Amino acid sequence: MTEPAPAAVAEPSEGAGPALRLDDGEVAARIARIDELLEKVQIAPGPMAQTAIDAVRVLTEVYGEALARVLDHADAALAERLTEDELLGHLLVLHDLHPEPPDRRAARAVERLRPAVRERGGDVTLDSVEGPVARVRLRTAGCGSGCGSASTGVEEAVREAVLAVAPELTSVETVPETESRQPAFVPVDSLMRRPAAPQGST
């Protein structure tokens, strides 16, 4: 029986350009596809499913070590540029390598959403991060926080964005807008005015 010939390895053609890059949408699609495939592997019967999961785990550990070595060689400016990239930021968080604390990552996530919220007549800012809880101030068009389905949709978008970049946090809470109050003092000129006398009085 003749053994099959080894598969030929394609050599890069002379003058070939750089490999095609993926934009953010394509990256998101591939991440979703990975999740879908892993779910299928996890429910597949037989020992080969566990072997596949172990292979993915080991490969992930190797990529994590590679990212750690990149950070070891990066100066402060390059490290900051790496963390600002959305995909790299997610990978650094995944491997517990992100050099920024969760409150700074949460603030960046909120700032990224802020222009879209402002376009709809509202606003959102990070109020604080206390322990595992992030608190945001949210105002939607025509009302304060907690006003109808529009506010609920924005709250959900903010929650997903914050927890994606800072999975150490457990929840994102909305801080009510402070209502404006009337001045507690009485104007001086009102003290100097005498009340009008009732009609018919002398």
Secondary structure, DSSP 4 states (H G I P E B T S, - for coil): -PPPPPPPPPPPPTT--PPPPP-HHHHHHHHHHHHHHHHHHHH--SHHHHHHHHHHHHHHHHHHHHHHHHHHH--HHHHHHHHHSHHHHHHHHHTT---S-HHHHHHHHHHHHHHHHHHTT-EEEEEEEETTEEEEEEEBTTB-TT-HHHHHHHHHHHHHHHHHH-TT--EEEEEPPPPP---SSPPHHHHHSPPPPPTT--
